[in-house]
Amino acid sequence: MYNDIKLEKGLYSITGKSFTEALESLDPSGEYKGTEFEGLDAYERQLKRFDIKVSGAGCDKVEKFFLSTESAVLFPEYIRRQVKAGMDDASILPDITAAETKTDSLDYRAFTITKVDSGSTANQLSNLPQSTVKLASSASALTKYGRRFSCSYEAIRKQRIEAFGVILRTLGAQISRSINDACISALSTGLTPVTYSGSISYGTLASFWASMADYDMDVMLCAPGLMAEILALNEMKYCVTDFMSSGKVVTPYGVTLIKCSGMTADTALGLDSKCAAEVVFGSDVIVDYDKLISNQCDEIAASVLCGFSVLTSGAVKKLAPAST
């Protein structure tokens, strides 16, 4: 049962398992069907065990984690989950990447698909049209993205856990914005832009969408200023209902618009999200659990390893003013 497990920091260092996965192996969630603990994972049951309330009415203060040596072991995982939640909220990767790969290496070999011949028909006894899959000539190193939050236990011990979680999610959002910018840079590299003159028009957007002849442009990343210009177009007033119902801005021809502060002014990046890009993760969100458990809290460091590659040539297009 969950209340018989010996919590120790060694649960964070089991090869191939996260802290929660290590707990699940000792306390499987499947054994709690039909009980009051159904729907909780192994970590959440440990919070119940030590009566640590992390949100809502009666939310505890941070010092509640440190009432015993065992409950202190739960603190790094709380931090990791909050940072991860902040990263997920700010990330554009689910909207623009077609594949997510996980590796235990510090680098990766990207590959691309290139159509060599046009069409897909062939005469009798002739060769079929060919597409080529090529590995990159060299491996690309994964990049570490992270932030360090300096604090002291005395400064946060009397803070409500829920309020402290807001700070941690903000930390995660900052990490995600850096990752978003890196992904945009990787997708933009080497592209010859489709250009427009003067202010953006609805006709320009439609032509940009049509320029991706072999693929279906379903996402467009826009610089904030350009996004504002697009939303002010008369034709976009018909999309207000969709925004009110889904929270997403979609053009009348089905392209989802995403505001990205990392885009160069007046530019946009259009892509077919079903086949354009791959994100490679070399780790989950990592926090320095040893210091957080042993020294309560001096600083919080969170990081993740990742990289990007363009999978399909032609599935990404760039729009920019003619002067750029």
Secondary structure, DSSP 8 states (H G I E B T S, - for coil): -GGG----GGGGG-TT--HHHHHHHHS-GGGGTTSTTTT--HHHHHHHHTT---SSTT--BGGGGGSSHHHHTTHHHHHHHHHHHHHHHH--HHHH-SEEEE-SSSEE--EEEEE-SSSS---TTS----EEEEE-SS-EE-EEEEEEEE--HHHHTTSBHHHHHHHHHHHHHHHHHHHHHHHHHHHHTT---EEE-SS--HHHHHHHHHT-TTS---EEEE-HHHHHHHHTSGGGGGGHHHHHHHS-EE-TTS-EEEE-TTS-TT-EEEE-TTTSEEEEESSS-EE-HHHHHHSS-SEEEEEEEEEEEE-BTTSEEEEEETT-
